[in-house]
Amino acid sequence: MLADSSVPLQVGPPMPWAALAGQLAEFNPYAVIQVGLVVLLVTPVVRLGVGALSSLLKGELGYALVSFAALGLILVSVFLVQRR
Amino acid sequence: MLAPLVIVLIALGLLAGTFGALVGLGGSIILVPVLTLMGIFPVRSAIGAGLLCVIASSSAAAGVYVRRGWVDVRLGMLLELGTVAGAVAGAVVATLLPEAWLKALFGVFLLGAAVLMWRRPPSEAEEVGDTVPEYHARNYPLGLGVSTAAGGVSGLLGIGGGPIQVPLMYLAMDVPLKIAAATSNFIMGVTAAAGALLYYGRGEVIVALTGPLVLGVFLGAQLGSRLARRVQSRVIQLLLLVILLGLGVLMLGEAAGYTAPWRGAR
């Protein structure tokens, strides 16, 4: 029932990056939601990077290495999935 | 005006977020099967949405935990390496498996979680008080191994992995329960993000539907953590058990090709 309702929702994959800026300028609500979701997605990754850097600055090389490894794994996997 | 479906999704997120915070789960363990069974989301999009909801509920709880000093940041940093590796692997495997397999795996996971819930003794006594006892975490290699598996389940099924991480730290690594819960919440954000980024990159996150859901979960998680001390936990545990069992059976049914009666013909 819900899936059939004639709600004008843009149901589909996220907009490509190139289109996002233009849609934001036109105040497309879906572009705003998409930016919100991307911010949510990126926040923990930024936290991981900040943690890694602060361990490095404190001289805790082991912890820094572990966090940079996790960060590297995320970045490589994102890079590979974007290229497909 | 908001579309009716958007309101339904916010309400669903709110319910799952509140209930999740009451029982100490992220809420995605309920949301992903409900979304799949309602037929609004294809199963992989439901998993992607579930992971984003995990990030939202983990962020909602993080402030409280960090302020109380319950997060063991160093332990979290170490275990994160395992969960991130697992989450990336899980999110990749999810693309290789047919949808029916993902539904069946989720069904089995739900039934397994229900069994664990049934056997777990109530742990209310240990939650009282804000003081943190002295402890020394041990069994790091085991912790890292199990964390990798927990991350794999997270990336594959779209859940946070708390039901695996918390008992691991508490029972196998000698970490006090509230430290284990807070540290698991800390790890969960990064784990879910590692998986969710891949679902997003593959175009499986439906922005228009996931946005309202995430909003509901975030608000619900805040509400639930305030209600937590006022509600009788035995009733909630029993309710959770029934929900897990019901959803598990329905997911297995879906996987086997039976359609839920409210969905009509496919």
Interface residues (C-beta under 8 A of the other chain):
Chain A: M1 L2 A3 S5 V7 P8 L9 Q10 V11 G12 P13 P14 M15 Y30 I33 Q34 G36 L37 V38 L40 L41 V42 T43 P44 V45 R47 L48 G51 S55 Y63 V66 S67 A69 A70 L73 I74 S77 V78 V81 Q82 R84
Chain B: A3 P4 L5 V6 V8 M38 G39 I40 L52 I55 A56 S58 S59 V73 R74 M77 L78 E80 L81 V84 A85 V88 A91 V92 G189 V190 A192 A193 A194 A196 L197 L198 Y200 G201 R202 G203 E204 V205 I206 V207 A208 L209 T210 G211 V214 W262 G264
